[in-house]
Amino acid sequence: MGIDKIGPINNYNGINKINKTSQAQKTNSLDSVNISQEAKSMADSSKIKEIIQNTPDVRMDKINEVREKMKDPDYLDKIIADGLADKIMESFKI
């Protein structure tokens, strides 16, 4: 029994030679990032918005200060009461 023409046992001759690639060229440039003015503006707006959201609407230190002043009977005299009334009227645009 004979086996004819199956192919060569050593198939080395059929492999194409792989060409060596050249080494990557070195560049002397540094990486950099450019941020647009619009992006900077948006970041500032976001930061301001966060500060506003974290700020209380009522300043309790000022309220407590006025409460202490009002406890003093000399504080509420006619001139101060009239001035306060005028300010309240202005705020209501009357």
RODO-2510 file (C-alpha; in nm, 4 decimals, decimal comma):
residues 94
     n   res          X          Y          Z
     1     m     0,0000     0,0000     0,0000
     2     g     0,1335     0,3386    -0,0855
     3     i     0,0385     0,6964    -0,0121
     4     d     0,1155     0,9305    -0,2903
     5     k     0,1326     1,3090    -0,2942
     6     i    -0,0170     1,3984     0,0423
     7     g     0,2194     1,6839     0,0634
     8     p     0,5591     1,7493     0,2038
     9     i     0,6203     1,6508     0,5644
    10     n     0,8158     1,9671     0,6280
    11     n     0,5958     2,2497     0,5013
    12     y     0,8557     2,5138     0,5859
    13     n     0,9020     2,6069     0,2250
    14     g     0,5371     2,7103     0,1920
    15     i     0,5439     2,9720     0,4721
    16     n     0,5967     3,3279     0,3602
    17     k     0,8682     3,5106     0,5389
    18     i     0,7356     3,7737     0,7767
    19     n     0,8872     4,1146     0,7201
    20     k     1,0166     4,2834     1,0300
    21     t     0,8458     4,6111     1,0950
    22     s     1,0520     4,9127     1,1729
    23     q     1,0512     5,0316     1,5301
    24     a     0,8129     5,3116     1,6189
    25     q     0,9638     5,6482     1,5650
    26     k     1,0158     5,8487     1,8781
    27     t     0,8631     6,1934     1,8876
    28     n     0,9704     6,4668     2,1188
    29     s     0,6244     6,6215     2,1517
    30     l     0,4325     6,6173     2,4778
    31     d     0,0654     6,5331     2,5154
    32     s    -0,1581     6,8318     2,5699
    33     v    -0,5224     6,9103     2,6278
    34     n    -0,6985     7,2235     2,5096
    35     i    -1,0153     7,3297     2,6901
    36     s    -1,2448     7,5656     2,5058
    37     q    -1,3627     7,8914     2,6578
    38     e    -1,7197     7,7610     2,6419
    39     a    -1,6258     7,4574     2,8530
    40     k    -1,4515     7,6808     3,1077
    41     s    -1,7586     7,9030     3,1246
    42     m    -1,9847     7,6021     3,1771
    43     a    -1,7596     7,4765     3,4579
    44     d    -1,7722     7,8177     3,6276
    45     s    -2,1513     7,8271     3,5940
    46     s    -2,1794     7,4817     3,7430
    47     k    -1,9603     7,5793     4,0376
    48     i    -2,1634     7,8962     4,1031
    49     k    -2,4888     7,7005     4,0805
    50     e    -2,3601     7,4520     4,3387
    51     i    -2,2617     7,7339     4,5771
    52     i    -2,6052     7,8943     4,5414
    53     q    -2,7832     7,5649     4,6070
    54     n    -2,5778     7,5074     4,9229
    55     t    -2,6387     7,8584     5,0587
    56     p    -2,9353     7,8835     5,2960
    57     d    -3,2210     8,1157     5,1994
    58     v    -3,2479     8,2553     5,5509
    59     r    -2,9481     8,3932     5,7367
    60     m    -3,0244     8,2950     6,0926
    61     d    -2,7310     8,4960     6,2281
    62     k    -2,8907     8,8188     6,1016
    63     i    -3,2349     8,7201     6,2318
    64     n    -3,0958     8,6421     6,5760
    65     e    -2,9071     8,9738     6,5779
    66     v    -3,2270     9,1699     6,5066
    67     r    -3,4204     8,9690     6,7667
    68     e    -3,1634     9,0631     7,0312
    69     k    -3,1824     9,4303     6,9316
    70     m    -3,5624     9,4243     6,9502
    71     k    -3,5517     9,2954     7,3079
    72     d    -3,3894     9,6241     7,4079
    73     p    -3,6710     9,8783     7,4707
    74     d    -3,4477    10,1716     7,3703
    75     y    -3,3956    10,0240     7,0248
    76     l    -3,7569    10,0542     6,9167
    77     d    -3,8144    10,4255     6,9405
    78     k    -4,0282    10,6373     6,7080
    79     i    -3,7490    10,7127     6,4553
    80     i    -3,6539    10,3484     6,4081
    81     a    -4,0189    10,2378     6,3895
    82     d    -4,0917    10,5018     6,1250
    83     g    -3,7841    10,4014     5,9258
    84     l    -3,8835    10,0359     5,9451
    85     a    -4,2373    10,1164     5,8348
    86     d    -4,1022    10,3122     5,5376
    87     k    -3,8795    10,0193     5,4343
    88     i    -4,1713     9,7779     5,4573
    89     m    -4,3881    10,0083     5,2459
    90     e    -4,1107    10,0352     4,9845
    91     s    -4,0739     9,6585     4,9670
    92     f    -4,4463     9,6237     4,8960
    93     k    -4,4297     9,9234     4,6560
    94     i    -4,7042    10,1082     4,8362
***
